Amino acid sequence: MTSVSHQARDMIQKDAIISGVINAVINGVIGWFMFRGQSSIPLTVDTISAHEKTVFSTGVMTAFLLSVILGAIAFFTFAKKAKDLQLASNELLDRPFFFFGVRTIAFYSLFAFGTAALVALFVQKFLGSVMVTPVIAAVLLGIIAGLAAWFINAAVMREMLRPE
């Protein structure tokens, strides 16, 4: 029984890291195209009602939306892969998308959103309005997306193997 959980943990870690790296690169490139025409971009601004595009205003929404999309993809793809490899009982893997999957994805997506927003809040509180170059902005956006992708994939896959 120990080897199955070890096998599952290794597979979850590998899949989550691969997803994180791929999404970091893709969203970093998207960030580059989004920020490249500007001379500098603020990490955050001091007001919630500002209409100025910042690294974290883009990053927070990217983390949330990416978590929702990738969470749904992970739910369906991991269930099939886990059944094929017999990582858990069919009872665990056959739980319905509505409401088990939706609840799981919503919980962890909101967690990713809140964490990214909290980091942005602390950056603004302790560093103020820091301006960065488009390259740094794109790299930071890629890091935020990569962490969100890694987190949601690992969290959803682990939750699917956990009995209620």
Secondary structure, DSSP 8 states (H G I E B T S, - for coil): -HHHHHHHHHHHHHHHHHHHHHHHHHHHHHHHHHHTTSS-EES--S-TT--S--HHHHHHHHHHHHHHHHHHHHHHHHHHHHHHHT-S-HHHHT--IIIIIHHHHHHHHHHHHHHHHHHHHHHHHHH-S-EE-HHHHHHHHHHHHHHHHHHHHHHHHHHHHS--
